[in-house]
Amino acid sequence: MNRCILFLILILQLKLGYAQEYGKSLFNEDWKFHKGEFSNAQNESINDSGWRAVNLPHDFSIEGPFSKEWASGTGYLPGGIGWYRKSFNLEKPDPAIKTFIYFDGVYKNSEVWINGHYLGKRPNGYISFQYELSAYLKKGKNTIAVKVDHSKFADSRWYPGSGIYRNVYLIKKNLVYIPTWGVSFCTPQVSEKNAIAQIGVSLANSSASNASLRVEANLISGNKTLASTSKSVSISASSNQDLKFSLPVNHPKLWTPENHDLYTLNVRVLKDGKLIDEYKKQVGFRNIRFDANDGFFLNGKNMKLKGVCVHHDAGALGAAVPEEVWLRRLMKLKEVGCNAIRMSHYPHQDYMYDLCDQLGFLVMDEAFDEWEEGKNKWIEGWNVGKPGRDGYHENFKEWAERDLRDMVLRTRNHPSIIMWSIGNEIDYPNDPYTHEVLSTGRNPQIYGKGYQPGNPPASRLAEISKRLVEIVKQVDTTRPVTAALAGVVMSNTTSYPQNLDIVGYNYQEYRYEEDHKTYPGRIIYGSENGKNAEAWRAVDTSKNVFGQFLWTGFDFMGEARIWPVRSSGAGLLDLAGFPKTDFYARQALWLDKPMAFLTVSKITEGSEERSWRNNKPSWNWEKGDKIRVNCITNANKAELFLNGKSLGVKTKSDNIRGLFWELSYEPGELMVKSLEKTGKAAASFSLKTSSEPSHIGVTVDKRQLIASKKGVAHVEIQIQDKEGNAIFEADNEVDVQVEGPAVLLGLESGDLASHEDYKSNKRKVYNGKLLAYVQSTGRPGDIKIKISSVALKSVFLTLKSGR
């Protein structure tokens, strides 16, 4: 499996990049940054020579420091104000060229100037936007200035980051062109024999004369054009025009999580036979259908969604995460059996959707975590003390419809996206909406006690959701609109659920069958779920409930308990992307391929609870300790061995996920073999007693970095004994030095309570491990890496940065 995964990563590495649009290029290099207010920083003439040089994406909050004075919800990291400036030279502005600057996301309240001219403001930090620069460009030096205002630092229930933390692009177009997000693609008819692609193309003519054009639409597989059509059109001066194309395709390769075949959609605009604009995008043929009684169908085949929720950060990197980091993370989710991703609770980085297309993940794209009223933002710890109320609701009335429309326009051509979510837990009882029903019945998620007459009424949920659904449908009618409901009991008193095409239930598995009987036309699924086996069983044994989304795929910054913990430990994998025990427990539920894993705990007085979550995958204890061994496996039987001696075969009962043995500790090797029905070993796993730390074990996922794409290498570091055994208990501090055309982006251990500086080249291992992110600077050459720790032999690596 690991070889296949590494091969797939290598292939995808070559595909990494960004949507190829005519005249579009990355604009990330050579910016300057200043933290804090700076008088008249938008003006061309100010002296920014003392500002720090940075390349984008850049997250200034992750630079810290961690402090109890900040908010637990946002990871005890600071917000603040930041200024960015970038200067570039033009020999002479061309009046026949339109120039735009496109931001994939700036958190938040961004304001942008060009040469001192104000271009606009965008409050939402997760939404992509652009401004035209053409009218203000001049010969010689031109300066872009961006102000970011995240001074209300406790404005989120998770870590949002701060700054220009996603890609920026410069777009140059002719006067007749395809506007950004001006091409749509959908597949209303799909079968293995034939399919029809519908393509919409918007054209803009900003010139002073009419334009006669020829517009071509092509579907390409590899180097072969499979279908093509064209239209001739005349577009008046200073006007827009929309075109529609239908392309039949015989025997299309269908996009699925297993076979994620993609085509290239190529739209060309020609004037007098000359190409003046072009759009290229990977697209896929697939058909989706949701049924209240039978669940979800992809290309006519019934299937269950095995999903996880993800936030956009990656520990040490904050919210400024290179594409290859998320490639590695998504491949880890493939290993666990995951086939669906919920982009919680906002639009994510542009490349995430490309990766989901290429890897075969089904996606729920989500717009909001709050609407017109603010939610609790915890400052002293989750559900501790007095919460704050800052947040997006302050801008909802003015910006929500535009933000939602732009989200759908931006990502509507991705085959991976199968539903649009207009909100997460907007109906969380008493946070803020309320209803008399909260004083009765069963409400598993509720803030406060019963009905709160001073809070806004639940009836507003129906009114607002109706309008938001209408906005989505104006842009895309090919996918259902959903929302993740936390207060189903309360929402059922309104038309909020009925306004949705499909209804997500957060942590309310007990209502699935009850509500299916009460509302037989309602399509129900688990939009957010705990990781217990019972939550999955409620999906797996139900014909009508089509899937679940676990909270979460990865540990994430913020939503922290009280200090010193500053991150959430809800993930299947930790902040570094290392698997946790929950990862293997989920494999046991979701994978068909045989697997086995061991965790161990010491039996003490009062420790009769047979929980595996707080156990350790370690065989280092005191001789004679009473030990409980838990085997996590998808087999029904397993046999345990200690130093080659069988300790017996255990069989699962209906109410126990794993298999347990109790024994007295002896050093050596503990091994388990899961057994097929025939008694033949299906999978095995072992733990070995380790001795004192001897050396540093290192593995790296690639030795060759693609310089032009600023490739990233993941260097996994593990403290080992002289026999090469991992030492789970090790906490050595490790120093990483990088020389040559690369930088150390960060070190991540996965420790949720560590307050070490994320910008340092030193960090303690956690559970014996550490991850180093090394990124090419874009130049070719040898990259020298030295990894050292006191009393251990240093390790030297050489990587290549090249084409």
C-alpha positions, -999 to +999 in steps of 0.1 A: +000+000+000+028+025+009+045+019-024+013+026-043+007+058-022+042+071-028+038+064-066+005+083-066+020+112-047+049+113-073+024+114-102+003+141-085+034+161-078+038+166-115+002+178-118+004+203-089-004+238-098-032+262-102-061+266-126-046+275-159-063+306-173-051+328-201-029+355-188-030+343-152+002+340-131+011+337-095+019+371-078+033+357-045+070+368-046+088+398-032+062+414-009+070+435+022+052+432+055+047+454+085+029+442+117+007+469+132-006+503+122+015+524+098+004+559+088-005+564+051+010+530+042-012+530+011+007+559-004+033+553-030+058+577-014+061+561+020+094+545+029+090+508+034+127+499+034+125+488+070+096+464+064+102+426+064+105+408+031+080+380+027+067+357+001+031+347+000+011+329+013+019+344+047+001+340+080+014+365+107-007+350+136+013+317+135+044+337+143+030+340+178+038+340+205+012+318+223-002+337+252-030+333+277-041+369+269-055+358+236-085+336+229-087+298+233-111+297+204-084+310+180-055+290+196-042+315+220-024+333+191-026+370+184-045+387+156-038+424+149-033+446+119-009+439+091+002+458+060+016+443+028+032+461-001+045+450-035+061+471-062+066+461-098+077+480-129+060+485-163+077+497-194+045+512-205+009+504-196-009+489-226-045+504-231-054+472-250-048+451-219-070+447-188-051+439-157-066+424-125-053+413-091-070+382-077-068+372-040-077+336-031-083+347+005-071+374+029-081+372+066-097+396+071-113+430+064-088+435+036-085+468+019-065+472-013-048+502-031-029+506-063-006+536-065-026+552-037-060+546-054-085+528-032-098+496-049-122+483-022-127+462+009-137+426+015-145+417+051-148+379+046-114+363+051-122+331+032-137+344+000-118+349-032-120+383-049-104+405-075-099+442-085-091+457-118-059+477-119-058+490-155-070+525-150-043+533-123-012+516-138+016+539-150+050+537-166+077+527-142+071+517-106+036+506-095+028+497-059+001+475-045-008+480-008-030+457+013-043+464+048-055+434+069-075+441+100-078+411+124-076+433+155-108+416+168-087+385+175-115+365+193-137+364+162-138+327+154-145+293+170-113+279+155-079+293+143-084+314+112-049+328+106-042+364+097-029+381+065-026+373+028-025+336+037-036+322+003-023+327-033-024+359-052-026+361-090-020+388-116-044+384-145-039+401-179-067+400-205-075+415-239-104+439-241-126+411-252-123+383-227-139+356-205-144+371-170-132+353-139-155+324-131-171+330-165-172+293-176-196+267-162-196+230-168-221+203-158-231+168-169-269+165-169-269+132-187-244+105-178-241+068-184-213+044-193-225+045-229-229+082-235-231+115-218-238+152-225-217+180-212-234+215-209-210+244-210-218+280-204-194+308-215-197+344-205-180+370-227-172+406-220-164+433-246-149+463-229-137+479-261-154+508-280-162+487-310-182+456-318-164+423-320-170+393-342-157+361-325-155+324-328-158+305-296-147+269-294-154+244-267-133+212-265-131+182-243-096+166-242-083+134-228-045+133-228-035+146-262-068+136-279-098+158-285-129+137-278-156+162-285-156+197-300-181+224-310-180+261-318-201+291-324-197+324-342-210+354-323-210+392-326-208+411-293-216+448-291-192+473-277-192+477-239-215+447-234-216+411-221-230+380-237-236+345-226-233+314-247-244+278-242-228+247-257-238+210-255-212+183-262-221+146-265-194+122-255-195+084-262-183+059-236-171+085-211-148+075-183-168+082-152-154+101-122-157+081-089-137+079-057-120+047-070-115+058-106-112+096-106-109+101-144-107+137-155-109+155-188-096+189-198-122+215-207-107+239-232-126+270-242-110+292-268-120+327-280-107+337-314-110+371-332-099+372-369-085+337-364-062+348-336-066+334-300-075+362-276-086+343-246-086+307-233-099+287-203-085+253-193-099+233-164-100+197-154-136+184-153-153+151-148-184+131-158-205+119-130-241+118-120-254+123-084-288+114-069-301+116-034-331+097-022-350+099+011-355+061+013-324+048-005-296+073+002-270+085-022-262+073-057-231+081-077-234+071-114-264+050-105-246+030-078-257+033-042-228+041-018-221+054+017-201+086+024-173+079+048-164+115+054-144+137+077-145+174+084-113+195+079-101+229+089-076+248+067-046+250+090-016+226+093-002+232+128+032+248+124+023+263+091-008+280+104-032+288+075-005+294+049-003+258+038+015+247+006-004+224-017+019+194-012+013+195+025-024+189+019-016+163-007+002+143+019-027+148+044-054+138+019-034+107+010-034+098+047-072+101+047-073+076+018-054+052+039-082+053+066-109+045+040-122+081+038-140+090+005-156+124+014-145+158+028-165+185+044-148+219+040-158+231+074-169+258+079-159+281+050-145+280+015-109+265+015-078+271-005-082+269-043-059+239-047-079+218-022-107+213-047-082+203-075-067+178-052-101+164-043-109+160-080-076+142-086-078+119-056-115+111-058-130+128-027-167+137-026-169+173-012-194+194+008-184+230+003-196+252+031-203+290+033-210+302+069-207+293+105-230+322+115-256+344+099-271+376+112-264+369+149-231+362+166-222+329+182-202+323+214-165+327+208-147+312+238-118+331+252-108+314+285-115+279+272-143+259+255-175+266+275-155+283+302-160+319+314-177+346+294-176+343+256-171+370+231-194+378+202-172+392+174-175+376+141-188+374+105-224+383+116-213+419+117-210+418+079-237+392+071-265+416+061-243+435+036-221+407+022-237+373+027-254+370-006-224+381-026-201+359-006-223+329-011-227+335-048-190+339-052-183+307-034-205+287-058-192+305-089-156+298-078-158+261-074-189+249-094-169+232-121-153+206-097-167+171-101-158+164-065-184+189-051-217+172-046-235+196-022-234+232-011-239+240+026-253+274+036-244+270+073-230+251+102-249+248+135-267+281+128-295+266+149-273+257+179-299+260+207-297+294+224-265+302+206-282+324+197-316+313+184-343+299+207-378+284+209-402+272+235-396+236+225-361+238+241-378+235+275-391+201+265-379+169+249-344+158+242-318+184+230-283+169+231-267+202+221-279+232+240-264+264+255-281+274+287-312+259+301-344+257+281-361+285+263-344+319+264-370+345+256-344+373+252-327+355+223-337+359+186-366+336+176-360+303+157-384+316+130-356+337+116-338+304+105-366+297+081-366+332+067-329+335+061-323+300+048-350+304+022-332+334+007-298+317+009-311+286-009-324+309-036-290+325-041-273+292-046-300+281-071-295+312-091-259+300-098-261+262-097-291+239-099-271+207-104-263+201-068-284+200-036-283+227-010-278+215+026-269+228+061-255+211+092-282+213+119-273+212+156-308+219+170-330+196+149-357+196+176-359+234+174-355+236+136-383+211+131-407+238+145-398+259+114-396+254+077-357+256+078-353+219+071-379+219+044-361+248+026-331+225+022-327+198-004-309+175+020-306+179+058-275+173+078-277+162+115-248+170+138-244+145+166-280+134+166-279+098+153-307+089+176-331+110+155-324+094+121-351+068+121-375+088+142-374+118+118-374+095+088-408+083+098-421+117+108-407+134+076-406+106+050-396+130+022-365+143+041-331+132+029-310+128+061-273+122+067-247+128+094-231+162+087-209+160+118-204+130+140-184+116+168-160+087+162-178+060+183-187+028+165-224+034+172-225+066+152-212+047+122-235+018+128-265+042+126-253+049+090-241+015+080-273-003+091-297+023+076-309+022+040-319+058+039-290+076+058-263+080+032-232+089+052-214+107+080-186+133+084-164+127+114-152+156+136-124+157+125-098+144+100-069+162+116-062+179+149-065+217+143-054+249+159-079+266+181-112+255+197-090+248+227-098+238+262-082+258+290-046+269+289-020+255+283-039+234+257-041+256+226-054+232+199-082+207+193-073+170+196-104+159+177-086+144+147-079+110+134-044+123+127-025+148+148-012+183+138+018+167+120-004+143+101+008+113+122-020+087+128-035+085+162-053+055+178-086+068+164-071+065+129-067+027+133-101+024+150-116+040+119-097+017+096-113-012+115-147+002+106-142+015+071-115-008+054-121-042+039-084-048+036-072-067+068-056-046+095-045-048+131-031-024+157-022-026+193-026-002+222-016-008+258-025+005+292-015-002+328-042-017+350-046+003+382-073+005+408-104+019+392-092+014+356-117-011+346-130+011+317-119-008+286-111+024+266-084+024+240-083+061+233-059+070+261-037+039+257-003+039+241+012+019+213+042+012+235+057-019+251+078-001+278+065-008+313+078-020+346+083-057+350+053-073+367+029-044+359-006-056+352-013-047+316-044-045+294-037-050+257-063-039+231-062-051+196-080-029+170-089-050+140-115-054+113-113-092+118-135-111+142-107-130+158-071-123+167-043-142+185-017-124+208+019-135+212+044-124+238+080-133+229+067-160+206+043-176+231+006-175+223-016-158+249-047-171+233-073-163+207-100-136+214-133-132+195-153-100+192-187-098+208-214-075+194-208-047+219-170-046+218-151-029+190-117-044+199-102-075+215-086-074+250-060-094+269-048-088+305-014-100+315+018-093+334+043-072+316+075-088+303+099-070+280+104-082+245+080-083+215+043-082+217+026-093+184-009-098+173-022-116+143-058-111+131-074-142+118-096-151+089-125-175+094-103-203+084-079-195+112-052-182+087-034-150+097-048-120+078-028-090+093-002-086+120+012-058+141+039-058+168+054-036+195+089-040+208+105-029+241+129-001+234+161+007+252+179+041+257+179+066+228+207+058+204+201+077+172+177+097+150+157+078+125+147+098+094+125+092+065+117+117+037+089+115+012+109+129-017+145+136-026+138+158-056+119+190-052+103+208-081+119+242-080+094+260-102+066+249-079+085+255-047+082+218-038+079+206-002+096+177+014+082+161+045+110+149+068+098+125+095+120+123+125+119+096+151+140+089+182+152+053+181+173+028+202+203+010+189+181-018+174+161+008+154+130+005+177+109+036+180+109+052+215+074+064+221+083+080+254+112+101+240+110+139+244+144+149+230+149+184+216+159+182+179+177+209+159+171+211+121+194+232+099+188+238+062+213+252+037+210+258+000+180+267-021+154+258+005+139+270+038+127+252+069+090+262+069+084+248+103+086+219+128+055+201+141+054+175+168+016+172+173+018+183+210-014+203+216+000+220+246+034+230+233+042+267+233+075+264+215+081+290+188+068+277+155+094+298+137+123+282+155+146+255+141+144+236+174+115+216+188+110+187+212+097+154+197+063+143+210+055+106+213+090+102+199+083+120+166+087+153+148+079+165+113+101+190+094+087+209+064+114+218+039+105+240+009+125+249-022+130+286-027+125+281-064+162+280-074+180+248-085+208+232-065+216+209-036+197+212-003+218+202+028+199+193+059+214+186+093+193+170+120+208+168+155+200+163+192+222+163+223+240+130+228+228+115+196+246+112+163+236+138+137+219+129+105+228+146+072+205+146+042+209+159+006+179+168-014+178+182-050+159+213-061+155+212-098+132+210-128 
